[in-house]
Amino acid sequence: MAGFQALESAGLSIVALLNRRFAERDGGAGLAAMLANTRQLKTMALNNGQLIQQPSISVFCYRVSVDHETRPGWSAVANADGIPRIPLRLHFLIGAFAASVEEELLWLGLTAQILEGEGILTGPLLLPVTLPAGGTVNPWRSGDMIQVVTDDLALDSMSEAFQSLNTDYRLQLPYLA
């Protein structure tokens, strides 16, 4: 089971996958994916693109939760070997920022196609993490993987998320890793 740095690495690994595939598929048109935080999403809406370049795909982790389906099994393993484990789920909203709604839909479609076609990240697709003090650490062990699948998020819940950000609603694809 991965180390505590795996949360950061999961986000970075998803963004790296998207950026590799964008470079291969969009003919170098400059589409880029990035991990985005609430400040960046607010600034994008308020300042017309100062922090998020266009065209781009934002990968915004809005929630981390415990995977209650697999936790009992991992608890049994931890009981046997004494190593605590907690399976986590990262909930992402993936949005597009472009000059027109048509272009945003185009890039969201490409993103969905990539994630559907390569929804399991393992081995060299799982990136190491750069430490604040310098150097890197690989939180992954042999056999670790991230599965990226679509998530169900009601329109009301998504609308509430944008209200809490104090920003205009943007079309988003909900994903779970």
Residue, then its C-alpha position, 0 to 999 in steps of 0.5 A: m500500500a502506498g505511503f502518505q505522499a500517494l495523494e499528491s502523487a495521484g493528482l500529479s500522475i493523472v495530470a502527467l498522463l493527460n499532458r502526455r496524451f494531449a501533446e500526442r493528440d492535439g498537434g501541439a496546440g498548447l492544451a495543458a492539464m494542471l492541478a487547480n486549487t480553489r484560489q486558482l478557480k476563483t481567479m480564473a472566473l474573476n480575472n479572466g484567465q490570469l492563473i489558468q492558461q487557455p486552453s487548459i484542463s483543470v483537475f480540482c480535488y474537492r474531496v478525499s474520502v475513505d473507501h468503505e467497500t475495501r476498508p474491512g479487507w485492508s483492516a484484516v490485512a493490517n491486523a495480520d501484519g501490524i501495518p495500518r492501511i486506509p484506502l482513500r478515494l480522491h474526488f475530482l472535478i475536471g473542467a475546461f478553460a477555453a475561448s469558446v464553449e465549443e472548444e471547452l466541450l472539445w477538450l472535455g471530450l478528449t479528456a474523457q476519452i483519455l481517462e476512459g481508455e487509460g483509467i488504470l495507472t500503475g508502474p512508471l505512470l505513478l510519479p514520485v513526489t518532490l519533497p519540500a526540503g529537496g529530493t524526491v520520494n516514491p510512495w508507491r510499492s510494487g503492485d500499487m495502482i490508481q483506478v480513475v473512473t467517472d463519479d456520480l455527482a448530483l447537479d445540486s451538489m456541484s452547484e453547491a460546490f460552486q456557490s462555496l467557491n463564490t464563482d460562476y458555475r462551470l461545466q465539470l466532469p466528476y471523476l474518482a481515483 
